[in-house]
Every structure is written in C-alpha cells, then in structure tokens.
C-alpha cells in the first residue's frame, strides 16, 4: 500500500475487514486494521505507536483515548473519537482540522482543510478536548527544555 501523506481520518470497518481512509474528499479502502495502519504511518516517520502513545500520555497525564504522534513537523497526530477497540472509533488527523462544530445530540461535525466534512459520533466537548491535548503535545515538543528545567531547583 502506498501511504498517503496527510490522511484526514480513517476507521476500521469490521464488516468488510478494511480500513477506510478519508483524504481530500475521497475515501479509500485498505486491507489493514487501524493498528496496522497507525504502525505503518509511525514507522514511515521513524516512530513507534507505543512510543507515541506513551509520550502523549505523559505530556497530557492521560490514560485513555491516547493519540498517536506521527509527524510533528506536519502537526500529524491521529486522535481516536472512542476507545480504539470500539467499532465506532474514528482516528482523526489533528493537523488537518479546520474547525469543529456541534452537530446533533452527541455528534460533531469536523471540517477539514481539504474541504471534507465528517460527522463523528461523539460530542463537541470530546473532540475539543482531544484537540487541546494534541496542541499541548505539540507545544511541549516546541519547548522540551522547560520540562527538563522543572526537574531541577536552583541551588
């Protein structure tokens, strides 16, 4: 499979056994699970899924719905809308989001920079929280020595 740079979103469909990738108003099917796709994306950028999730968890003091940092220079972080083993889980690319808005009860409408729109089955609050956590991760990468300096006290 040729990796598409900057996928807007993807999800795994258990019925077909395919991961569906949303990219630039198109939808592609791929015979991988979400985990396999995340692993391919991370490895293409010299990362591991586990390492990316651990970093996200540490920076955000989070324990669930951990995002995966793929490429920080492109703000490419995929965050889950549900627990990763939930069949409703959609992985959304933080760096491709233009804006989000409340849609219907417990649904959000995600507008991507490509012009694509996606309705996700979770509240605007959940998507906003995930976006804030991704921004926090990117901010911590821009200022890595602030975290290290906090470990030391003045003598």
Steps between C-alpha positions, in 0.01 A plus 500: 500500500633842410463724803308817441656796674257692713198273528205699643354204691469123495296227662481123493185333374462155658242394243732541201830453684629822347636823637337792322720805453353845438725717292420813300126424457576139404458176693745213446482145637806320628529141628651601834373550850523844660792378710690378194438827318618707799809281522579553130455876531720518809773279357511712183591791728746312725261453790308225675134505594583400858764773538268762352215401729728496805621851420142623455398338829794649689462854366123507554485278809244297307403135527240450230432603141872546443595675178787390277765751394609414145677811367536807724631723219167451320291508823400145405346351812217248477259503790221248563140606541428192717702225663713344228320165529156662458347436158395868483859621541620739233861622501510870410810688384536804727716690251237480226210643701378844407222519759245295687141571592223335695271308269223290650472351846837344584634565151753743359565626151870514417605732216834416344731737316446292185130591501397156622244481779448211739231433758643319802288328763635689798430837654669823408647502851680169438647614167602837648672329792693273264606802294622684811701196604660480153586871510651448846718219363626713211567790738705274727708389201573864417621562856668175612741666740222657705406153621862411577564830680201435724680192633785709638485754778726797545789450739 
